Amino acid sequence: MATLSTRMTRALHLRNPIISAPMAFAAGGRLAAAVSRAGGLGLIGGGYGDPAWLEEQFAAAAGERVGVGFITWSLRKSPSLLADVLKHRPAAVMLSFGDPRPFVDEIRAAGALLICQCQDMGHVMDAVDVGADIVVAQGAEAGGHGALRGTLTFVPETADYLMHHAPDTLLLAAGGIGDGRTLAASLMLGADGVLVGTRLWAAREALVKEGHHRAILETDGDGTLRTTIADIARQIPWPRGFTARIRRNAFTERWHGREADLEKNVAVEGPKYRQAFAAGDPENTGVWFGEAAGLIDSIDPAAAIVERIVNEAAFRLERRGGAILA
């Protein structure tokens, strides 16, 4: 297997510049541990905060070096969750979608790295202001929640800002990173590594129902959209400005563009959504993956995914780069 040495691999003592996204309900301990064993760093998805579930997932990681990620605005409602998780000595804590300031000191005191996921330059400036060790520039191509910036321009703009204001801060690209070409491109854009979500959502170790895994294999990059209807159905009050990228299906055909009607009928539609999600129904619930679906044609072990991405990126950077320059 090839290896790629970057500032991130050297700083975090990794073999490969890949961190797995802490995808709520999908990124459990088995997936995080598998990514870490493959030379990256796996993150458990803290989601909306279920203490018992988090304990189960750290147990499933079986002592492997892993981290954890939280939805920041939700964590503020249950701040004791952070203290509980920090007892497991995570390598890193990633905060997304909200002000990280209330949690920075506690994370640092525990010896964990602080990762701040950002969706616009204002978020990047906040992350630098609080002294984040790692900034994630998340493009709108990503599955799940995000905002409007595209990865191709957001990553180099963030790289330029960090170079002038926080040159020691590491940068990860996120959003549409699904193979070695996109890893290689991210490094050329100025990133020190990548945060991989959708491609590892399609890993055998992910906590994803078989029906949803089948759905991603049947979906190309055009088969998703950004919407608020999944949050309306779940009655989860996300802050304004964030939408979720999910698969186009019968649920989105029925309700996208009819948000007000869904809100009026949520007492009936909400339980239907949750039942369909639990059953792995690919048509009548949110199926949470991004535009990288168009790069995925198999469900594989996480280690094989990491190895393939790194090998292809090394080939592209070493061989194709030389061919282009020649």
C-alpha positions as semicolon CSV with decimal commas, in nm:
position;residue;x (nm);y (nm);z (nm)
1;M;0,000;0,000;0,000
2;A;0,122;0,348;-0,083
3;T;0,155;0,613;0,184
4;L;0,113;0,988;0,158
5;S;0,307;1,206;0,400
6;T;0,153;1,546;0,477
7;R;0,164;1,793;0,762
8;M;-0,140;1,616;0,902
9;T;0,005;1,266;0,898
10;R;0,320;1,392;1,066
11;A;0,139;1,597;1,329
12;L;-0,117;1,328;1,414
13;H;0,120;1,031;1,369
14;L;-0,094;0,877;1,094
15;R;0,003;0,674;0,789
16;N;-0,264;0,826;0,569
17;P;-0,418;1,177;0,548
18;I;-0,775;1,056;0,595
19;I;-1,015;1,124;0,881
20;S;-1,359;0,967;0,874
21;A;-1,655;1,199;0,918
22;P;-1,850;1,158;1,245
23;M;-2,177;1,083;1,064
24;A;-2,470;1,072;1,303
25;F;-2,625;0,725;1,336
26;A;-2,377;0,576;1,084
27;A;-2,025;0,634;1,221
28;G;-2,004;0,398;1,514
29;G;-1,709;0,251;1,697
30;R;-1,644;-0,032;1,450
31;L;-1,613;0,206;1,157
32;A;-1,398;0,454;1,347
33;A;-1,166;0,178;1,469
34;A;-1,135;0,028;1,121
35;V;-1,032;0,363;0,972
36;S;-0,776;0,415;1,246
37;R;-0,632;0,066;1,197
38;A;-0,603;0,147;0,826
39;G;-0,374;0,438;0,906
40;G;-0,621;0,725;0,923
41;L;-0,819;0,856;1,218
42;G;-1,175;0,743;1,275
43;L;-1,434;0,963;1,442
44;I;-1,746;0,835;1,620
45;G;-2,057;1,037;1,539
46;G;-2,191;1,192;1,857
47;G;-2,499;1,314;1,671
48;Y;-2,770;1,462;1,890
49;G;-2,631;1,305;2,205
50;D;-2,729;0,962;2,335
51;P;-2,502;0,877;2,631
52;A;-2,578;0,504;2,627
53;W;-2,516;0,481;2,252
54;L;-2,187;0,666;2,282
55;E;-2,071;0,429;2,555
56;E;-2,158;0,134;2,332
57;Q;-1,964;0,280;2,041
58;F;-1,650;0,353;2,240
59;A;-1,669;-0,005;2,364
60;A;-1,705;-0,121;2,003
61;A;-1,387;0,070;1,915
62;A;-1,209;-0,177;2,144
63;G;-0,940;0,060;2,263
64;E;-0,839;0,179;1,917
65;R;-0,724;0,540;1,891
66;V;-1,036;0,724;1,773
67;G;-1,204;1,061;1,810
68;V;-1,561;1,187;1,827
69;G;-1,770;1,458;1,666
70;F;-2,064;1,660;1,792
71;I;-2,335;1,884;1,649
72;T;-2,236;2,189;1,850
73;W;-2,575;2,357;1,890
74;S;-2,720;2,028;2,013
75;L;-2,430;1,964;2,251
76;R;-2,505;2,296;2,421
77;K;-2,835;2,143;2,536
78;S;-2,654;1,851;2,707
79;P;-2,300;1,969;2,788
80;S;-2,238;1,677;3,025
81;L;-2,209;1,456;2,717
82;L;-1,870;1,607;2,643
83;A;-1,739;1,529;2,990
84;D;-1,861;1,170;2,957
85;V;-1,689;1,125;2,621
86;L;-1,364;1,287;2,731
87;K;-1,326;1,012;2,994
88;H;-1,249;0,782;2,699
89;R;-0,950;1,000;2,605
90;P;-1,047;1,059;2,241
91;A;-0,765;1,166;2,013
92;A;-0,974;1,452;1,877
93;V;-1,312;1,619;1,919
94;M;-1,479;1,770;1,616
95;L;-1,737;2,046;1,660
96;S;-1,970;2,140;1,374
97;F;-2,262;2,377;1,321
98;G;-2,231;2,623;1,604
99;D;-2,004;2,832;1,824
100;P;-1,724;2,611;1,962
101;R;-1,624;2,855;2,237
102;P;-1,818;2,697;2,528
103;F;-1,628;2,369;2,485
104;V;-1,275;2,464;2,383
105;D;-1,116;2,476;2,728
106;E;-1,263;2,142;2,833
107;I;-1,142;1,972;2,516
108;R;-0,792;2,114;2,552
109;A;-0,771;2,021;2,921
110;A;-0,842;1,660;2,823
111;G;-0,552;1,659;2,577
112;A;-0,769;1,612;2,269
113;L;-0,718;1,792;1,940
114;L;-0,988;2,044;1,850
115;I;-1,132;2,008;1,500
116;C;-1,374;2,275;1,381
117;Q;-1,583;2,200;1,075
118;C;-1,663;2,516;0,879
119;Q;-1,909;2,597;0,603
120;D;-1,812;2,957;0,527
121;M;-1,530;3,200;0,590
122;G;-1,698;3,341;0,900
123;H;-1,681;2,994;1,053
124;V;-1,315;2,968;0,953
125;M;-1,238;3,297;1,126
126;D;-1,415;3,177;1,440
127;A;-1,216;2,853;1,434
128;V;-0,890;3,044;1,409
129;D;-1,003;3,277;1,687
130;V;-1,053;2,984;1,927
131;G;-0,725;2,821;1,826
132;A;-0,854;2,512;1,647
133;D;-0,586;2,255;1,572
134;I;-0,763;2,147;1,254
135;V;-1,009;2,332;1,031
136;V;-1,239;2,140;0,799
137;A;-1,359;2,329;0,492
138;Q;-1,685;2,151;0,409
139;G;-1,832;2,201;0,066
140;A;-2,199;2,170;-0,022
141;E;-2,135;1,843;-0,209
142;A;-2,120;1,668;0,129
143;G;-2,393;1,438;0,248
144;G;-2,588;1,536;0,555
145;H;-2,593;1,889;0,689
146;G;-2,397;2,174;0,537
147;A;-2,434;2,506;0,364
148;L;-2,365;2,659;0,022
149;R;-1,992;2,685;-0,053
150;G;-1,838;2,453;-0,312
151;T;-1,533;2,249;-0,214
152;L;-1,327;2,353;-0,517
153;T;-1,312;2,721;-0,416
154;F;-1,372;2,702;-0,042
155;V;-1,066;2,486;0,030
156;P;-0,804;2,710;-0,138
157;E;-0,964;3,026;0,004
158;T;-0,943;2,872;0,350
159;A;-0,585;2,762;0,284
160;D;-0,491;3,119;0,194
161;Y;-0,657;3,256;0,507
162;L;-0,482;3,005;0,731
163;M;-0,147;3,074;0,568
164;H;-0,173;3,441;0,665
165;H;-0,351;3,414;1,003
166;A;-0,281;3,068;1,148
167;P;-0,004;2,893;0,954
168;D;0,027;2,606;1,202
169;T;-0,342;2,515;1,174
170;L;-0,407;2,204;0,965
171;L;-0,668;2,203;0,692
172;L;-0,896;1,920;0,579
173;A;-1,114;1,925;0,269
174;A;-1,463;1,778;0,289
175;G;-1,751;1,745;0,046
176;G;-1,737;1,513;-0,254
177;I;-1,418;1,334;-0,144
178;G;-1,485;0,981;-0,264
179;D;-1,173;0,843;-0,436
180;G;-0,803;0,896;-0,492
181;R;-0,856;1,166;-0,752
182;T;-1,048;1,381;-0,506
183;L;-0,788;1,323;-0,234
184;A;-0,510;1,423;-0,474
185;A;-0,706;1,727;-0,584
186;S;-0,765;1,830;-0,222
187;L;-0,393;1,819;-0,150
188;M;-0,326;2,031;-0,459
189;L;-0,586;2,282;-0,340
190;G;-0,387;2,334;-0,021
191;A;-0,543;2,083;0,219
192;D;-0,330;1,869;0,450
193;G;-0,578;1,582;0,431
194;V;-0,943;1,499;0,383
195;L;-1,254;1,426;0,585
196;V;-1,437;1,138;0,417
197;G;-1,806;1,084;0,479
198;T;-2,017;0,933;0,200
199;R;-1,752;0,686;0,079
200;L;-1,716;0,546;0,432
201;W;-2,094;0,557;0,483
202;A;-2,075;0,288;0,214
203;A;-1,840;0,074;0,425
204;R;-1,938;-0,261;0,570
205;E;-1,864;-0,139;0,921
206;A;-2,097;0,161;0,896
207;L;-2,423;0,147;1,090
208;V;-2,629;0,166;0,772
209;K;-2,922;-0,055;0,679
210;E;-2,882;-0,290;0,382
211;G;-3,161;-0,117;0,191
212;H;-2,984;0,217;0,221
213;H;-2,655;0,064;0,111
214;R;-2,829;-0,079;-0,196
215;A;-2,972;0,266;-0,266
216;I;-2,633;0,434;-0,286
217;L;-2,516;0,180;-0,543
218;E;-2,817;0,271;-0,757
219;T;-2,764;0,648;-0,728
220;D;-2,535;0,880;-0,924
221;G;-2,412;1,224;-0,830
222;D;-2,733;1,384;-0,958
223;G;-2,944;1,171;-0,726
224;T;-2,927;1,389;-0,415
225;L;-3,056;1,730;-0,315
226;R;-3,025;1,980;-0,032
227;T;-3,346;2,020;0,167
228;T;-3,497;2,082;0,510
229;I;-3,773;1,822;0,493
230;A;-3,588;1,549;0,682
231;D;-3,545;1,783;0,978
232;I;-3,908;1,888;0,961
233;A;-4,020;1,525;0,963
234;R;-3,791;1,447;1,258
235;Q;-3,893;1,770;1,432
236;I;-3,530;1,865;1,484
237;P;-3,499;2,247;1,482
238;W;-3,182;2,308;1,286
239;P;-3,044;2,665;1,279
240;R;-3,126;2,875;0,975
241;G;-2,869;2,849;0,697
242;F;-2,806;2,475;0,715
243;T;-2,976;2,220;0,494
244;A;-2,929;1,846;0,458
245;R;-2,816;1,661;0,146
246;I;-3,011;1,337;0,112
247;R;-3,106;1,098;-0,167
248;R;-3,385;1,190;-0,408
249;N;-3,664;0,939;-0,348
250;A;-4,038;0,911;-0,294
251;F;-4,010;1,105;0,034
252;T;-3,835;1,402;-0,130
253;E;-4,071;1,392;-0,431
254;R;-4,367;1,407;-0,195
255;W;-4,251;1,686;0,034
256;H;-3,960;1,892;-0,107
257;G;-4,115;2,226;-0,196
258;R;-4,414;2,153;0,028
259;E;-4,243;2,220;0,358
260;A;-4,539;2,407;0,506
261;D;-4,770;2,117;0,432
262;L;-4,526;1,873;0,591
263;E;-4,515;2,086;0,905
264;K;-4,894;2,078;0,925
265;N;-4,898;1,700;0,892
266;V;-4,590;1,615;1,096
267;A;-4,788;1,438;1,369
268;V;-4,866;1,171;1,112
269;E;-4,567;1,198;0,879
270;G;-4,300;1,213;1,151
271;P;-4,366;0,860;1,284
272;K;-4,384;0,731;0,925
273;Y;-4,042;0,882;0,854
274;R;-3,884;0,729;1,163
275;Q;-4,037;0,387;1,103
276;A;-3,912;0,385;0,746
277;F;-3,564;0,489;0,858
278;A;-3,549;0,211;1,118
279;A;-3,661;-0,042;0,858
280;G;-3,400;0,065;0,604
281;D;-3,669;0,171;0,356
282;P;-3,483;0,362;0,081
283;E;-3,790;0,547;-0,048
284;N;-3,990;0,688;0,243
285;T;-3,729;0,843;0,468
286;G;-3,406;1,042;0,450
287;V;-3,112;0,846;0,304
288;W;-2,810;1,043;0,412
289;F;-2,531;1,055;0,155
290;G;-2,375;1,311;-0,075
291;E;-2,271;1,367;-0,435
292;A;-1,980;1,123;-0,400
293;A;-2,246;0,855;-0,452
294;G;-2,161;0,882;-0,821
295;L;-1,812;0,749;-0,744
296;I;-1,928;0,442;-0,549
297;D;-2,010;0,104;-0,700
298;S;-1,952;-0,136;-0,410
299;I;-1,987;-0,173;-0,034
300;D;-1,639;-0,256;0,097
301;P;-1,447;-0,289;0,423
302;A;-1,325;0,048;0,548
303;A;-0,961;-0,063;0,526
304;A;-1,000;-0,148;0,158
305;I;-1,161;0,190;0,093
306;V;-0,878;0,378;0,264
307;E;-0,615;0,173;0,082
308;R;-0,777;0,227;-0,257
309;I;-0,812;0,602;-0,207
310;V;-0,451;0,644;-0,098
311;N;-0,308;0,420;-0,370
312;E;-0,498;0,603;-0,640
313;A;-0,404;0,944;-0,502
314;A;-0,037;0,849;-0,490
315;F;-0,054;0,726;-0,850
316;R;-0,222;1,046;-0,966
317;L;0,022;1,270;-0,786
318;E;0,339;1,081;-0,882
319;R;0,265;0,955;-1,233
320;R;-0,001;1,177;-1,384
321;G;0,155;1,494;-1,244
322;G;0,479;1,413;-1,416
323;A;0,302;1,331;-1,740
324;I;0,119;1,662;-1,740
325;L;0,438;1,859;-1,672
326;A;0,620;1,670;-1,948
